[in-house]
């Protein structure tokens, strides 16, 4: 692809991110990139772009030989996969922000890239404005990466930040405020139940360690059960509750989890507030490094999409070097972790603790802090109970 000719883009979706991308490209003609056509579901909806640019027929973009790059920004993962597949097969470069589609269909997407030779970039799918995939592909491709710990969901981080405030009105008020500000969807299930974080953790694991997972392999729990009591206990222990994605290599074993965590206040990740995301990478040579950026809202995602479009102009593509290792790590959740569990006495008895450090009973709440094997915790009744709150105890 030449670096001088104008890139013609076929855009799918014109929500917050799509409109943000349109506005940026319109204001920066020096990028020599133009949106040729925009495919939407409702052609007659009023939008901040000329009506002639819109179509409801995806073939007008996918069959247009003059479209160089397809940018896919829709919610439906099945429709998104069909669009991406057809675009790559048609010889078009593709940029996507659909983390659910990418995480669930990564084996097929890898095969498509190999077969067609076309670039498929998706920086916008993970951690908003933080260029984590590019860093893992380029900077950490040869370093001995040991662990990735990250706050990857801006919605849950905004809610948890609000719950730690002295003026907190509780979980439901914090969620309502996040929705009002555009940080949470009207149906926030994917965010607050931890599915969104699991999709992003799956993508990080592929680029950090070369392991292609199904999102169901991530040990996952959301934040819907958190209460002011849990926050109070964390604060008494000089911790903050965060929804942390962790991908950790120990020998040839890899643990992959996305769980609430009691994070000591002296650690960098405990300081990440509101809708911000952060990724902490620990490697043998570079030690620990922290990347921080906005993770919720249209502008951060649009900036990542724009970065991918610019990279395609210079013929950039992911090389997936980690997947070419002679021996890949195997997923193993047989590690022992520290855990906080708050539930009824009956449910707490179901947690397979190997050792107990604190066993608290009161009219305000019952909780136990101890150690348990992660795979045994995942299988126990308490882990599946929607009223129980379970969090990993991060080491100080």
C-alpha positions as CSV (number, residue, x, y, z in Angstrom):
1,X,0.0,0.0,0.0
2,X,1.5,3.3,-1.0
3,X,2.1,6.0,1.6
4,X,1.2,8.9,-0.7
5,X,-2.2,8.0,-2.2
6,X,-5.3,8.8,-0.2
7,X,-6.7,5.8,1.7
8,X,-10.4,5.2,1.1
9,X,-12.2,3.7,4.1
10,X,-15.4,1.8,4.3
11,X,-16.9,2.3,7.8
12,X,-19.3,-0.1,9.5
13,X,-21.1,1.5,12.4
14,X,-21.6,5.2,13.2
15,X,-22.0,5.2,17.0
16,X,-19.9,7.1,19.4
17,X,-16.6,5.7,18.1
18,X,-17.6,5.8,14.4
19,X,-18.7,9.4,14.6
20,X,-15.5,10.3,16.6
21,X,-13.4,8.8,13.8
22,X,-15.4,10.7,11.1
23,X,-14.9,14.0,12.9
24,X,-11.1,13.5,13.4
25,X,-10.6,12.5,9.7
26,X,-12.6,15.5,8.5
27,X,-10.6,17.9,10.6
28,X,-7.2,16.5,9.6
29,X,-6.8,16.5,5.8
30,X,-3.1,16.0,6.2
31,X,-3.8,12.3,7.0
32,X,-4.9,11.8,3.4
33,X,-7.6,9.5,4.4
34,X,-11.3,9.7,3.5
35,X,-14.4,7.8,4.4
36,X,-16.0,6.6,1.2
37,X,-19.1,4.9,2.6
38,X,-20.7,4.2,6.0
39,X,-22.9,1.2,6.5
40,X,-25.5,1.4,9.2
41,X,-28.8,-0.3,10.2
42,X,-31.1,2.7,9.8
43,X,-30.4,4.8,6.7
44,X,-32.9,7.5,7.7
45,X,-31.7,8.3,11.2
46,X,-30.4,11.9,11.6
47,X,-26.6,11.9,11.8
48,X,-23.8,14.4,11.8
49,X,-22.7,13.5,8.3
50,X,-24.1,13.9,4.8
51,X,-27.0,11.4,4.1
52,X,-25.4,10.4,0.8
53,X,-22.5,8.7,2.7
54,X,-24.8,6.2,4.3
55,X,-26.0,2.8,3.1
56,X,-27.7,-0.2,4.6
57,X,-26.1,-2.6,2.1
58,X,-22.8,-4.0,3.2
59,X,-22.0,-5.1,-0.3
60,X,-21.6,-1.5,-1.4
61,X,-18.5,-1.4,0.7
62,X,-17.2,-5.0,0.6
63,X,-17.6,-5.2,-3.2
64,X,-16.1,-1.8,-3.9
65,X,-12.6,-2.2,-5.4
66,X,-11.7,1.4,-4.5
67,X,-12.1,0.8,-0.8
68,X,-8.7,0.1,0.7
69,X,-9.5,-0.3,4.4
70,X,-12.6,-1.6,6.1
71,X,-13.1,-0.3,9.7
72,X,-15.5,-2.4,11.6
73,X,-17.1,-0.7,14.7
74,X,-20.4,-2.6,15.2
75,X,-21.6,-4.5,18.3
76,X,-22.9,-7.8,16.8
77,X,-19.9,-10.2,17.0
78,X,-21.4,-12.6,14.3
79,X,-22.1,-9.9,11.8
80,X,-18.7,-8.4,12.6
81,X,-16.9,-11.7,11.8
82,X,-18.7,-12.0,8.5
83,X,-17.7,-8.4,7.6
84,X,-14.1,-8.9,8.6
85,X,-13.9,-12.3,6.8
86,X,-15.3,-11.0,3.5
87,X,-13.1,-7.9,3.6
88,X,-9.9,-9.9,4.1
89,X,-10.9,-12.4,1.4
90,X,-11.6,-9.4,-0.9
91,X,-8.0,-8.1,-0.4
92,X,-8.9,-5.2,1.9
93,X,-7.0,-4.3,5.1
94,X,-9.2,-4.4,8.2
95,X,-9.3,-2.5,11.5
96,X,-11.7,-3.6,14.2
97,X,-12.6,-2.7,17.8
98,X,-14.8,-5.8,18.4
99,X,-13.1,-7.5,21.3
100,X,-15.8,-10.2,21.7
101,X,-15.5,-11.2,18.1
102,X,-11.7,-11.2,18.1
103,X,-11.4,-13.1,21.4
104,X,-14.0,-15.7,20.3
105,X,-12.8,-16.1,16.7
106,X,-9.0,-15.6,17.0
107,X,-8.1,-19.0,15.5
108,X,-10.2,-18.3,12.4
109,X,-8.9,-14.8,12.2
110,X,-5.3,-16.0,12.3
111,X,-6.0,-18.4,9.5
112,X,-7.6,-15.7,7.4
113,X,-4.6,-13.4,7.8
114,X,-2.3,-16.2,6.8
115,X,-4.3,-17.2,3.8
116,X,-5.0,-13.7,2.4
117,X,-1.8,-12.0,3.4
118,X,-3.9,-8.9,4.5
119,X,-3.4,-7.0,7.7
120,X,-6.0,-7.1,10.4
121,X,-5.3,-4.7,13.3
122,X,-7.4,-4.3,16.5
123,X,-5.5,-2.1,19.0
124,X,-8.9,-0.4,19.7
125,X,-10.3,-3.7,21.1
126,X,-8.2,-3.6,24.2
127,X,-7.5,-0.9,26.8
128,X,-8.9,2.1,24.9
129,X,-6.1,4.6,24.1
130,X,-3.3,2.4,25.6
131,X,-1.2,0.9,22.7
132,X,-0.8,-2.4,24.5
133,X,-1.0,-4.8,21.6
134,X,1.6,-2.8,19.6
135,X,3.9,-2.8,22.7
136,X,3.6,-6.5,23.2
137,X,4.2,-7.2,19.5
138,X,7.2,-4.8,19.1
139,X,8.8,-4.0,22.5
140,X,8.2,-7.2,24.4
141,X,8.6,-9.6,21.6
142,X,12.1,-10.7,22.8
143,X,12.1,-9.8,26.5
144,X,11.2,-12.6,29.0
145,X,7.8,-11.4,29.9
146,X,6.6,-12.9,33.2
147,X,3.3,-11.2,34.1
148,X,0.7,-8.8,32.8
149,X,-1.6,-7.2,35.3
150,X,-4.2,-4.8,34.0
151,X,-7.3,-2.7,34.6
152,X,-8.9,-3.2,31.2
153,X,-12.5,-2.1,31.8
154,X,-13.2,1.6,32.3
155,X,-16.9,1.0,33.3
156,X,-16.1,-1.2,36.3
157,X,-13.1,1.0,37.3
158,X,-15.4,4.0,37.3
159,X,-18.0,2.2,39.5
160,X,-15.4,0.9,41.9
161,X,-13.8,4.3,42.3
162,X,-17.2,5.8,43.2
163,X,-17.7,3.0,45.8
164,X,-14.5,4.0,47.6
165,X,-15.7,7.6,48.0
166,X,-17.0,8.7,51.4
167,X,-20.1,10.1,49.5
168,X,-20.8,6.8,47.8
169,X,-24.5,5.9,47.4
170,X,-23.7,2.3,46.6
171,X,-23.3,0.1,43.5
172,X,-26.6,1.0,41.7
173,X,-26.0,4.7,42.0
174,X,-22.5,4.4,40.7
175,X,-23.7,2.3,37.8
176,X,-26.4,4.9,37.0
177,X,-23.8,7.7,37.0
178,X,-21.5,5.7,34.7
179,X,-24.4,5.2,32.3
180,X,-25.3,8.9,32.4
181,X,-21.7,9.8,31.5
182,X,-21.6,7.3,28.7
183,X,-19.1,5.0,30.4
184,X,-21.6,2.2,30.7
185,X,-24.2,0.7,28.3
186,X,-27.9,0.7,29.0
187,X,-27.4,-3.1,29.4
188,X,-24.1,-3.2,31.3
189,X,-23.9,-7.0,31.7
190,X,-20.8,-7.6,29.6
191,X,-18.9,-5.0,31.6
192,X,-20.1,-5.5,35.2
193,X,-20.1,-9.3,35.0
194,X,-16.5,-9.3,33.8
195,X,-17.1,-10.7,30.3
196,X,-15.6,-7.7,28.5
197,X,-12.5,-8.0,30.7
198,X,-12.2,-11.7,29.9
199,X,-12.4,-11.0,26.1
200,X,-9.6,-8.4,26.5
201,X,-7.6,-10.8,28.7
202,X,-7.8,-13.4,26.0
203,X,-6.4,-11.0,23.4
204,X,-3.6,-10.0,25.8
205,X,-2.6,-13.6,26.5
206,X,-2.3,-14.3,22.7
207,X,0.1,-11.3,22.1
208,X,2.0,-11.6,25.4
209,X,2.6,-15.3,25.6
210,X,1.5,-16.8,22.3
211,X,-1.4,-18.8,23.8
212,X,-4.7,-18.8,21.9
213,X,-7.5,-19.3,24.4
214,X,-11.3,-19.5,24.4
215,X,-12.6,-16.7,26.6
216,X,-14.3,-19.3,28.7
217,X,-10.9,-20.5,29.9
218,X,-10.4,-17.2,31.7
219,X,-11.2,-17.5,35.4
220,X,-13.8,-14.7,35.5
221,X,-16.0,-13.0,38.0
222,X,-17.6,-9.5,37.9
223,X,-18.3,-6.8,40.5
224,X,-22.1,-6.9,40.8
225,X,-22.0,-8.5,44.3
226,X,-19.7,-5.8,45.8
227,X,-21.1,-4.0,48.8
228,X,-20.0,-1.1,51.0
229,X,-19.1,-3.7,53.6
230,X,-16.5,-5.2,51.2
231,X,-15.1,-1.8,50.4
232,X,-14.8,-1.1,54.1
233,X,-12.9,-4.3,54.8
234,X,-10.5,-3.5,51.9
235,X,-9.9,0.0,53.3
236,X,-9.2,-1.4,56.7
237,X,-6.5,-3.6,55.1
238,X,-5.1,-0.5,53.3
239,X,-6.3,-1.9,49.9
240,X,-8.6,-0.7,47.1
241,X,-10.8,-3.1,45.1
242,X,-10.0,-3.3,41.4
243,X,-11.2,-5.6,38.7
244,X,-7.8,-7.0,37.6
245,X,-6.9,-9.0,34.6
246,X,-3.8,-11.1,35.3
247,X,-1.9,-13.3,32.9
248,X,1.1,-14.9,34.7
249,X,3.8,-17.3,33.6
250,X,5.2,-19.7,36.2
251,X,7.7,-22.1,34.6
252,X,5.8,-23.5,31.6
253,X,2.3,-22.9,33.1
254,X,0.1,-19.9,32.5
255,X,-2.7,-18.7,34.7
256,X,-5.3,-16.4,33.1
257,X,-7.8,-14.6,35.3
258,X,-10.1,-11.6,35.5
259,X,-11.3,-11.1,39.0
260,X,-11.9,-8.5,41.6
261,X,-8.8,-8.0,43.7
262,X,-7.8,-6.3,47.0
263,X,-5.0,-4.2,45.7
264,X,-2.6,-2.7,48.3
265,X,-2.7,1.1,48.2
266,X,1.1,1.3,47.8
267,X,0.9,-0.4,44.3
268,X,0.5,1.6,41.1
269,X,-2.7,-0.2,40.0
270,X,-4.5,0.9,43.2
271,X,-4.1,4.5,42.2
272,X,-5.9,4.2,38.8
273,X,-9.2,6.1,39.1
274,X,-12.5,6.6,37.3
275,X,-12.6,5.4,33.7
276,X,-8.9,5.0,33.3
277,X,-7.2,1.8,32.2
278,X,-3.7,0.6,33.1
279,X,-1.4,-2.2,32.2
280,X,1.6,-3.3,34.3
281,X,4.1,-5.5,32.5
282,X,6.8,-7.4,34.4
283,X,9.7,-8.9,32.5
284,X,13.1,-10.3,33.3
285,X,15.2,-7.5,31.8
286,X,12.9,-4.4,31.9
287,X,11.4,-5.2,35.3
288,X,7.9,-3.6,35.9
289,X,6.5,-0.9,33.6
290,X,3.1,0.8,33.7
291,X,1.0,2.1,30.8
292,X,-2.0,4.3,31.7
293,X,-4.7,5.8,29.5
294,X,-8.4,6.4,29.1
295,X,-10.4,3.2,28.7
296,X,-14.0,4.2,28.3
297,X,-15.7,6.6,26.0
298,X,-15.6,7.2,22.2
299,X,-12.5,9.3,21.9
300,X,-10.0,6.9,23.4
301,X,-11.2,4.1,21.1
302,X,-11.3,6.4,18.1
303,X,-7.7,7.4,18.7
304,X,-6.7,3.7,18.7
305,X,-8.6,3.1,15.5
306,X,-6.9,6.1,13.9
307,X,-3.5,4.7,15.0
308,X,-4.2,1.4,13.3
309,X,-5.3,3.2,10.1
310,X,-2.0,5.1,10.1
311,X,-0.1,1.9,10.6
312,X,-1.8,0.2,7.7
313,X,-0.7,3.1,5.5
314,X,2.9,2.0,6.3
315,X,2.1,-1.7,5.6
316,X,2.2,-2.7,9.3
317,X,0.8,-6.0,10.4
318,X,1.0,-8.2,13.5
319,X,3.7,-10.9,13.3
320,X,2.5,-12.9,16.3
321,X,6.1,-13.8,17.1
322,X,5.2,-15.3,20.5
323,X,3.0,-17.9,18.8
324,X,6.1,-19.1,16.9
325,X,8.0,-20.3,20.0
326,X,9.1,-24.0,19.9
327,X,7.2,-24.7,23.2
328,X,4.1,-22.7,24.2
329,X,3.0,-22.3,27.8
330,X,0.0,-24.5,28.9
331,X,-2.9,-23.0,30.8
332,X,-2.9,-24.3,34.4
333,X,-5.0,-22.9,37.2
334,X,-3.7,-25.2,39.9
335,X,-1.9,-22.3,41.6
336,X,-2.6,-21.3,45.2
337,X,-3.9,-17.8,45.7
338,X,-4.9,-15.6,48.6
339,X,-8.7,-15.0,48.6
340,X,-11.3,-12.8,50.4
341,X,-14.7,-14.3,50.4
342,X,-17.8,-12.7,51.9
343,X,-21.1,-14.6,51.9
344,X,-23.5,-16.3,54.2
345,X,-22.1,-18.9,56.6
346,X,-23.5,-21.7,54.5
347,X,-21.9,-20.5,51.3
348,X,-18.6,-19.7,53.0
349,X,-18.3,-23.4,54.1
350,X,-18.3,-24.3,50.4
351,X,-15.1,-22.4,49.7
352,X,-12.2,-25.0,49.7
353,X,-9.7,-23.0,51.8
354,X,-6.4,-24.8,52.4
355,X,-5.5,-22.3,55.1
356,X,-7.4,-19.5,56.9
357,X,-5.9,-16.3,58.2
358,X,-9.0,-14.3,59.1
359,X,-12.5,-15.7,59.9
360,X,-14.9,-12.9,60.7
361,X,-18.5,-13.2,61.8
362,X,-20.7,-10.2,62.6
363,X,-24.2,-8.8,62.0
364,X,-22.7,-6.6,59.3
365,X,-21.3,-9.4,57.3
366,X,-19.3,-12.7,57.3
367,X,-16.0,-13.1,55.5
368,X,-12.9,-15.3,55.4
369,X,-9.4,-14.5,54.1
370,X,-7.3,-17.5,53.3
371,X,-5.6,-19.5,50.6
372,X,-7.2,-21.8,48.0
373,X,-6.3,-23.4,44.7
374,X,-7.6,-21.3,41.9
375,X,-9.1,-24.2,39.9
376,X,-10.8,-25.6,43.1
377,X,-12.2,-22.1,43.8
378,X,-13.6,-21.8,40.3
379,X,-15.5,-25.1,40.6
380,X,-17.0,-24.5,44.1
381,X,-20.6,-23.5,44.8
382,X,-19.6,-20.2,46.3
383,X,-17.9,-19.0,43.1
384,X,-21.1,-19.4,41.3
385,X,-23.3,-17.8,43.9
386,X,-24.4,-14.3,42.7
387,X,-24.7,-12.9,46.3
388,X,-21.2,-13.9,47.3
389,X,-18.3,-11.5,46.8
390,X,-14.9,-13.1,46.0
391,X,-11.7,-11.2,45.5
392,X,-8.0,-12.1,45.0
393,X,-5.7,-10.8,47.7
394,X,-2.8,-9.1,45.8
395,X,0.6,-9.5,47.5
396,X,2.0,-6.4,49.1
